[in-house]
Amino acid sequence: MDKPVLLVKCGLFLFNFNEKGELLMTTGLAYFKKVYGVVPGWVQKMHDYNPAMLDHYTALRGAAMAPGALSVKEKDILLVGINAARYYARSMVYHTKGAVDGGATLEELIEYLLVAFNYGGERALQLGLQSFEYALELTNMDADKISHEASAIDIVRYYSTFASTEKSEAYFEKLLSFLTANDENALKQELLNGNVVSTQMKFILMTGIYTATLQNKETDDWAKKSRDVGVVEAELAELGYICLLTAGIPSWFELSDALIQK
């Protein structure tokens, strides 16, 4: 059996390489057990059918999720919002654990899930409740639940009960007033305003949503809007890496088109 001769730290994890520079086969299983608490079935099957494939995927994921211009927590919670918007609950829930483990608060999670409305509408809010309920479980928070078929206004009202500051309470009052008035344009603009989560991170999220859904023009438009509010190129590049993980290599094509050439 190969013995590790080189340890490479990537984020929270160590990758073991042999003298040939090959990632050791056991690393993938250990990595994902650390990430998710258990080895997911899809990880085990990739290992069983082609362990080298899992090793390459593990190395790619480790590099994409390593802290850089964006923190590990920010990357996980962005992927929660991106997957809520595109109605992909499985990855949304997976990354909820990463976000909570990384220190994301319930109020932060709520705002990322709310921004998903700007792309996915009421259905995205309904789907996002799965993420929020999992976060409640992970944080041992005893709180009332709401139907996954609740209306957008009821979901926003529910989330407002978790506001912990006067600023946040005022923020939710604005959201509810726009929902009551059926003023969707004002609502979508207010959702992008900074509260617990900065405006910059919300614009990064919107860029990521259009990247992961392979919409080239909109990705470019939101990348430009993101720069206008202070997002830097390194953050957009790292967004592209995590979109590649959640939506495949074509998503990198879309984001790379929007990046400024060095």
SULJOGI-V12537 format. One record per backbone hydrogen bond with DSSP energy under -0.5 kcal/mol. CO is the residue of the C=O (numbers start at 1). NH is the residue of the N-H. E is the energy in kcal/mol with one decimal. If there is no record, write none. Layout:
co = [CO:CO]
nh = [NH:NH]
e = [E:E]
//
This chain:
co = [6:6:7:8:10:13:15:16:17:17:18:22:24:25:25:26:27:28:29:30:31:32:33:38:40:40:41:42:43:44:45:46:50:50:51:52:53:54:55:56:57:58:59:60:61:62:63:70:71:72:73:74:75:76:77:78:79:80:81:82:83:84:87:88:89:90:91:92:93:94:94:95:96:97:98:99:100:105:106:107:108:109:110:111:112:114:115:116:116:117:120:120:121:121:122:123:124:125:126:127:127:128:129:130:131:132:133:134:135:136:137:140:141:147:151:152:153:154:155:156:157:158:159:160:165:166:167:168:169:170:171:172:173:174:175:176:177:178:179:182:183:184:185:186:187:188:189:190:197:198:199:200:201:202:203:204:205:206:207:208:209:210:211:214:215:216:217:218:219:220:221:222:223:224:225:226:226:227:232:232:233:234:235:236:237:238:239:240:241:242:243:244:248:248:249:249:250:251:252:253:254:255:255:256]
nh = [8:17:9:15:13:10:8:24:5:6:21:18:27:28:29:30:31:32:33:34:35:36:37:40:43:44:45:46:47:48:49:50:53:54:55:56:57:58:59:60:61:62:63:64:65:66:66:68:75:76:77:78:79:80:81:82:83:84:85:86:88:87:89:92:93:94:95:96:97:97:98:99:100:101:102:104:103:109:110:111:112:113:114:115:116:117:118:119:120:121:123:124:124:125:126:127:128:129:129:130:131:132:133:134:135:136:137:138:139:141:140:142:143:150:155:156:157:158:159:160:161:161:162:163:169:170:171:172:173:174:175:176:177:178:179:180:181:183:182:184:187:188:189:190:191:192:192:193:195:202:203:204:205:206:207:208:209:210:211:212:213:215:214:216:219:220:221:222:223:224:225:226:227:228:229:229:231:230:235:236:237:238:239:240:241:242:243:244:245:246:247:248:251:252:252:253:254:255:256:257:258:258:259:259]
e = [-0.5:-2.4:-0.5:-2.7:-1.8:-3.3:-2.3:-2.7:-2.9:-1.5:-2.1:-2.2:-1.7:-0.6:-0.5:-1.9:-2.9:-2.2:-1.9:-1.9:-2.1:-2.8:-1.9:-0.8:-0.5:-2.3:-2.5:-1.8:-2.3:-2.7:-2.6:-2.6:-0.7:-1.6:-2.2:-2.3:-2.5:-3.0:-2.2:-2.3:-2.9:-2.8:-2.2:-2.6:-2.5:-0.5:-0.6:-2.3:-2.2:-2.5:-2.7:-2.2:-1.8:-1.5:-2.0:-2.8:-2.0:-1.9:-2.2:-1.6:-3.1:-1.2:-0.8:-1.6:-2.8:-2.1:-2.6:-1.0:-1.3:-0.5:-1.1:-2.4:-2.6:-3.0:-1.7:-2.6:-1.6:-2.4:-2.5:-1.7:-1.9:-2.3:-2.2:-2.2:-1.1:-1.9:-1.8:-1.4:-3.0:-2.1:-0.5:-0.9:-0.6:-1.3:-2.4:-2.7:-2.2:-0.8:-0.9:-1.8:-0.6:-2.2:-2.7:-1.7:-2.2:-2.2:-1.9:-2.6:-1.9:-2.7:-1.1:-0.6:-0.9:-1.6:-2.2:-2.6:-2.2:-2.2:-2.7:-1.9:-0.7:-1.3:-2.0:-1.5:-2.3:-2.5:-2.0:-2.3:-2.0:-1.9:-2.0:-2.7:-2.1:-2.2:-2.1:-2.5:-1.8:-2.6:-1.0:-1.2:-2.1:-2.7:-1.9:-2.5:-2.3:-0.7:-0.8:-1.2:-2.1:-1.6:-2.2:-2.2:-2.2:-2.2:-2.3:-2.4:-2.3:-1.9:-1.9:-2.9:-1.3:-2.6:-1.7:-0.8:-2.3:-2.3:-2.5:-2.6:-2.1:-2.0:-2.2:-2.3:-2.1:-1.9:-1.0:-0.7:-2.5:-1.6:-0.6:-1.6:-2.5:-2.1:-1.9:-1.9:-1.5:-1.8:-2.1:-1.9:-1.3:-1.8:-2.8:-1.6:-1.5:-0.6:-1.2:-1.2:-1.6:-2.1:-2.8:-1.4:-0.7:-0.8:-0.9:-0.6]
//
